[in-house]
Amino acid sequence: MSDMAVWKRVRRSDRAVAPFAGAVSVLVGVVLLWLAIGGIGNPTTREEESAAEELALRLFGCWLLGGAALYAVLGMFRALLGHLAALLVAPLAVIVALLVLAAS
């Protein structure tokens, strides 16, 4: 199989891959947000909380930039948009939901 055939096949799979890319990014974003607010690992000291926040931020940044670079290089623009929207919108929606629950 030539390089052009592989390239065209990857580009055609963009429509099928985009929902899965978005779904996985939502799950990763929510889990990393949960890690950042101390829901995972049960940090007891301020140092442990800071370490968990730093780890979550590093993982989030790597996942965001790595996925964006991968989808951009492969030319999968629907998957790229789904990935970015999921990682930026899903944690914000969770934060808003928590604030609404805390206010009531």
Helices and strands as residue ranges (DSSP letters): H 3-12, H 14-36, H 46-74, H 77-103
